[in-house]
Amino acid sequence: MDTDLLTILAVVIGVLVVGGGAFLVRGRGAPPDEGAEPADRQSGAPAATAESTTEAPAPTEESSAPPAEAPEAPAPPSEAADSVVEPAAPLSPTERFRQRLGRARSSLGNTVASIFSRGITDEAWDELEEALIAADVGVEATTELVEGLRERARAEGIRTGDEALGLLKEVLRLELGVADRTLSRREDGPSVWLVTGVNGTGKTTSIGKLAARHVREDEQVVLAAADTFRAAAADQLERWGEAVGARVVRAAEGADPASVAFDGHASARAAGADLLLVDTAGRLQNKKELMAELGKVKRVLDREAGQCDEVLLVLDATVGQNGLQQARAFMAAVEVSGVVLTKLDGTARGGIVIAIQRELGLPVKLVGLGEGVDDLAPFDPDAFVEALFAEVAQDVTLGEDEA
């Protein structure tokens, strides 16, 4: 019995030992199994993290790539800047006139195109005459121009609108091309330009624009505010002087204009200036005492400088034939050397340029083509004629009256 009991105990102990060992083995394996699942998840997370980390540099490289390409990114603005600068480059005279003479071109140019499109007839010549008169060329000048055109057209066998237009442009170029439009300068001291005209023509503004141009050309400019009737006029000139870098000589309101001109010349000479621009009071052509005063200013400058290099009369292109009457009155008071024709971009009657030269014998030397500082330009006859008819090109057949 003891033997049986011992056998049973041995079996039980063996079972317990084997079972316990299995349990222990299973218990030890469980953490890895349980840990394997999180480990997979963790390993998956790092894998994902690793992937995102692996991918993260790619965006980082892409985001860092733009900085590497950044020099190319500014390139378009640079090119845009270049494209902005290019139009700002100096335009040819023809292009400048074409841009600015919109109203005059659309009026006279379109009228001429319409006339010639209907044939080179007697009626066409009559209509052309009316159009030129309406454009302020003047009756006498227009009559002579059209008669000359008609005779040449017959003699040369002109048969198309293009040919007639070409002939008209040629005649206008010849008409305008004979004048000397240079602005006189001197080497022995400051050049003296006396500027005059009626109120409202843009006289003081034109002086400011002239000063700006010559200062940009590295010249020393002095402005003499000889309009002493209005303090505002001297103030305006002083503002121009400050803006462009020109010295201004002025006096109290009501001072003698001739004395201001005298002081201006003395100041310019002492400073070694290149150019003296003398502003004068705007005056109506029928005010004899004011015109006499203008003559006095001119005499003082002639005495001090030897002679005024230029006496420039500022006329408003929009007033038409009335400008010719103004010019005649000023020419009686002082010897005018040339005309500054302002507001030419704002009139449909560009023919006043021809009338001024033909009827007065005065060359238009400068023209105002806008409100900008750079919009006062030397007058170029060829560019003016081309711009006036820039968009006119008609090819019409011969009319029955000329057949």
VENGIHU-V432630 format. One record per residue. N is the residue number from 1. RES is the residue in one letter. PSI is psi in degrees with one decimal (NA if undefined). NEAR is the number of other ideal C-beta (glycine too) atoms within 10 Angstrom. Layout:
# VENGIHU-V432630
n=N res=RES psi=PSI near=NEAR
n=N res=RES psi=PSI near=NEAR
This chain:
# VENGIHU-V432630
n=1 res=M psi=-40.3 near=5
n=2 res=D psi=-35.2 near=6
n=3 res=T psi=-42.6 near=7
n=4 res=D psi=-41.0 near=8
n=5 res=L psi=-41.6 near=9
n=6 res=L psi=-36.2 near=10
n=7 res=T psi=-45.0 near=10
n=8 res=I psi=-44.4 near=10
n=9 res=L psi=-38.8 near=10
n=10 res=A psi=-40.2 near=10
n=11 res=V psi=-45.1 near=10
n=12 res=V psi=-45.1 near=10
n=13 res=I psi=-39.1 near=10
n=14 res=G psi=-41.9 near=10
n=15 res=V psi=-44.2 near=10
n=16 res=L psi=-41.3 near=11
n=17 res=V psi=-45.8 near=10
n=18 res=V psi=-45.7 near=10
n=19 res=G psi=-41.9 near=10
n=20 res=G psi=-38.7 near=11
n=21 res=G psi=-42.1 near=10
n=22 res=A psi=-41.2 near=10
n=23 res=F psi=-43.7 near=11
n=24 res=L psi=-39.7 near=10
n=25 res=V psi=-43.7 near=10
n=26 res=R psi=-39.8 near=10
n=27 res=G psi=-37.1 near=10
n=28 res=R psi=-32.6 near=9
n=29 res=G psi=-22.8 near=10
n=30 res=A psi=-48.0 near=10
n=31 res=P psi=-43.5 near=9
n=32 res=P psi=-39.0 near=10
n=33 res=D psi=-46.0 near=10
n=34 res=E psi=-35.9 near=10
n=35 res=G psi=-22.7 near=11
n=36 res=A psi=-36.5 near=12
n=37 res=E psi=-51.2 near=10
n=38 res=P psi=-35.5 near=11
n=39 res=A psi=-38.7 near=12
n=40 res=D psi=-43.5 near=11
n=41 res=R psi=-42.2 near=11
n=42 res=Q psi=-42.8 near=13
n=43 res=S psi=-33.2 near=12
n=44 res=G psi=-41.1 near=12
n=45 res=A psi=-48.9 near=11
n=46 res=P psi=-36.9 near=11
n=47 res=A psi=-45.1 near=12
n=48 res=A psi=-43.3 near=11
n=49 res=T psi=-39.8 near=12
n=50 res=A psi=-39.3 near=13
n=51 res=E psi=-46.2 near=10
n=52 res=S psi=-33.7 near=10
n=53 res=T psi=-37.0 near=10
n=54 res=T psi=-37.9 near=10
n=55 res=E psi=-30.4 near=10
n=56 res=A psi=-43.0 near=12
n=57 res=P psi=-31.5 near=10
n=58 res=A psi=-52.3 near=10
n=59 res=P psi=-37.9 near=11
n=60 res=T psi=-40.4 near=10
n=61 res=E psi=-36.9 near=10
n=62 res=E psi=-40.8 near=9
n=63 res=S psi=-29.9 near=9
n=64 res=S psi=-19.5 near=11
n=65 res=A psi=-44.1 near=12
n=66 res=P psi=-43.9 near=10
n=67 res=P psi=-37.2 near=9
n=68 res=A psi=-34.0 near=9
n=69 res=E psi=-1.9 near=10
n=70 res=A psi=-38.4 near=10
n=71 res=P psi=-28.9 near=9
n=72 res=E psi=-31.3 near=10
n=73 res=A psi=-44.4 near=11
n=74 res=P psi=-14.1 near=10
n=75 res=A psi=-46.1 near=11
n=76 res=P psi=-46.7 near=9
n=77 res=P psi=-37.7 near=10
n=78 res=S psi=-42.5 near=12
n=79 res=E psi=-38.1 near=10
n=80 res=A psi=-40.3 near=10
n=81 res=A psi=-40.5 near=11
n=82 res=D psi=-39.7 near=9
n=83 res=S psi=-26.8 near=9
n=84 res=V psi=-36.2 near=10
n=85 res=V psi=-35.8 near=9
n=86 res=E psi=-46.9 near=8
n=87 res=P psi=-27.0 near=7
n=88 res=A psi=-11.2 near=8
n=89 res=A psi=153.2 near=6
n=90 res=P psi=125.3 near=8
n=91 res=L psi=156.8 near=15
n=92 res=S psi=154.2 near=11
n=93 res=P psi=-39.7 near=18
n=94 res=T psi=-43.9 near=16
n=95 res=E psi=-40.4 near=14
n=96 res=R psi=-47.0 near=19
n=97 res=F psi=-39.3 near=28
n=98 res=R psi=-39.6 near=19
n=99 res=Q psi=-38.6 near=14
n=100 res=R psi=-25.0 near=21
n=101 res=L psi=44.2 near=25
n=102 res=G psi=-49.9 near=13
n=103 res=R psi=-44.3 near=16
n=104 res=A psi=-40.1 near=26
n=105 res=R psi=-46.3 near=20
n=106 res=S psi=-28.4 near=12
n=107 res=S psi=-67.9 near=20
n=108 res=L psi=-44.7 near=24
n=109 res=G psi=-46.2 near=19
n=110 res=N psi=-35.3 near=14
n=111 res=T psi=-45.5 near=19
n=112 res=V psi=-40.7 near=25
n=113 res=A psi=-43.5 near=17
n=114 res=S psi=-40.2 near=15
n=115 res=I psi=-50.6 near=24
n=116 res=F psi=-22.5 near=26
n=117 res=S psi=-17.9 near=13
n=118 res=R psi=4.1 near=14
n=119 res=G psi=155.3 near=20
n=120 res=I psi=84.0 near=25
n=121 res=T psi=172.3 near=17
n=122 res=D psi=-38.6 near=11
n=123 res=E psi=-36.8 near=13
n=124 res=A psi=-41.6 near=24
n=125 res=W psi=-38.6 near=18
n=126 res=D psi=-41.6 near=13
n=127 res=E psi=-37.2 near=17
n=128 res=L psi=-40.4 near=21
n=129 res=E psi=-44.1 near=19
n=130 res=E psi=-39.6 near=13
n=131 res=A psi=-41.0 near=20
n=132 res=L psi=-37.4 near=26
n=133 res=I psi=-42.9 near=18
n=134 res=A psi=-26.5 near=16
n=135 res=A psi=9.5 near=25
n=136 res=D psi=24.4 near=28
n=137 res=V psi=-28.5 near=28
n=138 res=G psi=146.6 near=22
n=139 res=V psi=-52.5 near=13
n=140 res=E psi=-46.3 near=11
n=141 res=A psi=-40.4 near=19
n=142 res=T psi=-44.6 near=23
n=143 res=T psi=-45.3 near=14
n=144 res=E psi=-40.8 near=13
n=145 res=L psi=-47.0 near=22
n=146 res=V psi=-39.0 near=21
n=147 res=E psi=-42.4 near=12
n=148 res=G psi=-40.3 near=14
n=149 res=L psi=-43.5 near=21
n=150 res=R psi=-44.3 near=20
n=151 res=E psi=-43.7 near=10
n=152 res=R psi=-37.9 near=14
n=153 res=A psi=-41.7 near=19
n=154 res=R psi=-44.5 near=11
n=155 res=A psi=-34.7 near=8
n=156 res=E psi=1.6 near=10
n=157 res=G psi=38.7 near=9
n=158 res=I psi=125.8 near=20
n=159 res=R psi=-14.9 near=17
n=160 res=T psi=162.1 near=16
n=161 res=G psi=-38.1 near=25
n=162 res=D psi=-42.8 near=15
n=163 res=E psi=-41.5 near=18
n=164 res=A psi=-41.4 near=25
n=165 res=L psi=-42.7 near=22
n=166 res=G psi=-38.9 near=14
n=167 res=L psi=-42.5 near=16
n=168 res=L psi=-44.8 near=22
n=169 res=K psi=-39.4 near=17
n=170 res=E psi=-44.5 near=13
n=171 res=V psi=-41.1 near=16
n=172 res=L psi=-38.1 near=23
n=173 res=R psi=-44.0 near=15
n=174 res=L psi=-38.9 near=11
n=175 res=E psi=-40.7 near=20
n=176 res=L psi=-16.6 near=21
n=177 res=G psi=-3.5 near=11
n=178 res=V psi=-13.0 near=10
n=179 res=A psi=152.1 near=17
n=180 res=D psi=113.9 near=9
n=181 res=R psi=10.7 near=17
n=182 res=T psi=150.2 near=11
n=183 res=L psi=118.0 near=17
n=184 res=S psi=136.8 near=15
n=185 res=R psi=162.8 near=13
n=186 res=R psi=159.5 near=14
n=187 res=E psi=-22.2 near=6
n=188 res=D psi=71.6 near=7
n=189 res=G psi=177.3 near=16
n=190 res=P psi=137.3 near=26
n=191 res=S psi=141.3 near=23
n=192 res=V psi=118.1 near=28
n=193 res=W psi=115.8 near=22
n=194 res=L psi=128.4 near=27
n=195 res=V psi=129.7 near=21
n=196 res=T psi=172.0 near=27
n=197 res=G psi=173.2 near=27
n=198 res=V psi=167.5 near=22
n=199 res=N psi=143.2 near=12
n=200 res=G psi=2.6 near=11
n=201 res=T psi=-12.1 near=25
n=202 res=G psi=27.7 near=20
n=203 res=K psi=-54.7 near=26
n=204 res=T psi=-37.8 near=24
n=205 res=T psi=-40.2 near=18
n=206 res=S psi=-38.6 near=22
n=207 res=I psi=-44.1 near=29
n=208 res=G psi=-41.0 near=24
n=209 res=K psi=-38.3 near=24
n=210 res=L psi=-44.2 near=24
n=211 res=A psi=-43.0 near=26
n=212 res=A psi=-43.6 near=19
n=213 res=R psi=-45.3 near=18
n=214 res=H psi=-29.3 near=19
n=215 res=V psi=-39.3 near=18
n=216 res=R psi=-26.5 near=12
n=217 res=E psi=18.7 near=10
n=218 res=D psi=32.6 near=7
n=219 res=E psi=149.4 near=16
n=220 res=Q psi=123.0 near=16
n=221 res=V psi=137.8 near=26
n=222 res=V psi=135.1 near=26
n=223 res=L psi=128.7 near=29
n=224 res=A psi=117.5 near=33
n=225 res=A psi=77.3 near=28
n=226 res=A psi=7.7 near=34
n=227 res=D psi=92.6 near=26
n=228 res=T psi=4.5 near=21
n=229 res=F psi=-28.1 near=18
n=230 res=R psi=121.4 near=13
n=231 res=A psi=-31.3 near=14
n=232 res=A psi=-32.1 near=11
n=233 res=A psi=-44.6 near=22
n=234 res=A psi=-36.9 near=26
n=235 res=D psi=-42.6 near=13
n=236 res=Q psi=-43.9 near=18
n=237 res=L psi=-36.8 near=26
n=238 res=E psi=-37.2 near=16
n=239 res=R psi=-39.9 near=13
n=240 res=W psi=-44.0 near=24
n=241 res=G psi=-43.5 near=23
n=242 res=E psi=-38.2 near=11
n=243 res=A psi=-38.1 near=13
n=244 res=V psi=-11.3 near=19
n=245 res=G psi=38.8 near=12
n=246 res=A psi=142.7 near=25
n=247 res=R psi=142.2 near=18
n=248 res=V psi=130.9 near=21
n=249 res=V psi=124.3 near=24
n=250 res=R psi=170.2 near=23
n=251 res=A psi=177.9 near=17
n=252 res=A psi=155.4 near=9
n=253 res=E psi=133.6 near=13
n=254 res=G psi=-1.6 near=9
n=255 res=A psi=164.4 near=16
n=256 res=D psi=118.6 near=15
n=257 res=P psi=-36.3 near=25
n=258 res=A psi=-34.9 near=19
n=259 res=S psi=-34.0 near=14
n=260 res=V psi=-41.1 near=25
n=261 res=A psi=-41.4 near=29
n=262 res=F psi=-49.2 near=19
n=263 res=D psi=-37.2 near=16
n=264 res=G psi=-42.9 near=29
n=265 res=H psi=-40.7 near=24
n=266 res=A psi=-41.9 near=15
n=267 res=S psi=-43.0 near=18
n=268 res=A psi=-40.6 near=27
n=269 res=R psi=-42.4 near=16
n=270 res=A psi=-33.9 near=10
n=271 res=A psi=-5.8 near=13
n=272 res=G psi=32.3 near=9
n=273 res=A psi=158.4 near=20
n=274 res=D psi=-28.9 near=20
n=275 res=L psi=133.7 near=24
n=276 res=L psi=121.5 near=30
n=277 res=L psi=122.0 near=28
n=278 res=V psi=115.7 near=30
n=279 res=D psi=142.1 near=29
n=280 res=T psi=162.7 near=28
n=281 res=A psi=137.5 near=21
n=282 res=G psi=133.4 near=19
n=283 res=R psi=144.8 near=21
n=284 res=L psi=146.9 near=11
n=285 res=Q psi=-16.2 near=19
n=286 res=N psi=4.9 near=10
n=287 res=K psi=95.5 near=14
n=288 res=K psi=-39.4 near=11
n=289 res=E psi=-36.1 near=7
n=290 res=L psi=-36.7 near=18
n=291 res=M psi=-36.2 near=18
n=292 res=A psi=-37.0 near=10
n=293 res=E psi=-38.0 near=20
n=294 res=L psi=-40.6 near=22
n=295 res=G psi=-36.3 near=15
n=296 res=K psi=-43.1 near=15
n=297 res=V psi=-43.9 near=25
n=298 res=K psi=-42.4 near=22
n=299 res=R psi=-40.2 near=14
n=300 res=V psi=-44.6 near=21
n=301 res=L psi=-39.2 near=26
n=302 res=D psi=-39.3 near=16
n=303 res=R psi=-43.1 near=11
n=304 res=E psi=-37.8 near=18
n=305 res=A psi=-6.1 near=21
n=306 res=G psi=-41.5 near=12
n=307 res=Q psi=143.0 near=14
n=308 res=C psi=130.3 near=25
n=309 res=D psi=-33.6 near=19
n=310 res=E psi=140.2 near=19
n=311 res=V psi=103.6 near=24
n=312 res=L psi=124.5 near=24
n=313 res=L psi=122.7 near=27
n=314 res=V psi=121.8 near=26
n=315 res=L psi=146.3 near=27
n=316 res=D psi=118.5 near=23
n=317 res=A psi=-22.7 near=26
n=318 res=T psi=-11.6 near=18
n=319 res=V psi=-8.3 near=19
n=320 res=G psi=-134.9 near=17
n=321 res=Q psi=-23.2 near=15
n=322 res=N psi=-27.5 near=14
n=323 res=G psi=-31.6 near=25
n=324 res=L psi=-38.8 near=18
n=325 res=Q psi=-41.9 near=11
n=326 res=Q psi=-45.5 near=20
n=327 res=A psi=-42.5 near=21
n=328 res=R psi=-39.6 near=13
n=329 res=A psi=-42.5 near=16
n=330 res=F psi=-35.3 near=23
n=331 res=M psi=-26.8 near=16
n=332 res=A psi=-26.5 near=13
n=333 res=A psi=-38.7 near=20
n=334 res=V psi=160.6 near=21
n=335 res=E psi=100.6 near=13
n=336 res=V psi=134.6 near=20
n=337 res=S psi=-19.5 near=19
n=338 res=G psi=170.5 near=23
n=339 res=V psi=138.4 near=28
n=340 res=V psi=111.9 near=26
n=341 res=L psi=107.0 near=27
n=342 res=T psi=164.1 near=26
n=343 res=K psi=29.4 near=18
n=344 res=L psi=-25.0 near=27
n=345 res=D psi=-13.1 near=20
n=346 res=G psi=14.3 near=18
n=347 res=T psi=148.9 near=21
n=348 res=A psi=8.1 near=17
n=349 res=R psi=65.9 near=22
n=350 res=G psi=-8.3 near=27
n=351 res=G psi=-9.9 near=27
n=352 res=I psi=-26.8 near=27
n=353 res=V psi=-44.3 near=28
n=354 res=I psi=-42.0 near=24
n=355 res=A psi=-41.8 near=24
n=356 res=I psi=-45.9 near=25
n=357 res=Q psi=-42.5 near=21
n=358 res=R psi=-42.5 near=18
n=359 res=E psi=-28.6 near=17
n=360 res=L psi=-17.5 near=16
n=361 res=G psi=19.3 near=10
n=362 res=L psi=132.7 near=20
n=363 res=P psi=139.0 near=19
n=364 res=V psi=115.5 near=24
n=365 res=K psi=-33.3 near=21
n=366 res=L psi=148.0 near=22
n=367 res=V psi=141.2 near=25
n=368 res=G psi=123.2 near=26
n=369 res=L psi=19.6 near=21
n=370 res=G psi=-175.2 near=16
n=371 res=E psi=-10.7 near=12
n=372 res=G psi=159.5 near=9
n=373 res=V psi=-33.1 near=16
n=374 res=D psi=6.2 near=14
n=375 res=D psi=19.9 near=16
n=376 res=L psi=113.3 near=22
n=377 res=A psi=151.0 near=20
n=378 res=P psi=140.1 near=14
n=379 res=F psi=127.3 near=23
n=380 res=D psi=108.1 near=18
n=381 res=P psi=-44.6 near=22
n=382 res=D psi=-45.5 near=15
n=383 res=A psi=-37.5 near=21
n=384 res=F psi=-47.8 near=24
n=385 res=V psi=-43.5 near=24
n=386 res=E psi=-42.7 near=18
n=387 res=A psi=-34.9 near=24
n=388 res=L psi=-35.2 near=25
n=389 res=F psi=29.7 near=19
n=390 res=A psi=-37.8 near=17
n=391 res=E psi=12.2 near=12
n=392 res=V psi=115.2 near=21
n=393 res=A psi=101.2 near=12
n=394 res=Q psi=140.5 near=17
n=395 res=D psi=97.6 near=11
n=396 res=V psi=156.8 near=20
n=397 res=T psi=164.9 near=11
n=398 res=L psi=134.1 near=15
n=399 res=G psi=162.8 near=16
n=400 res=E psi=-33.6 near=8
n=401 res=D psi=-22.3 near=12
n=402 res=E psi=0.1 near=17
n=403 res=A psi=NA near=10
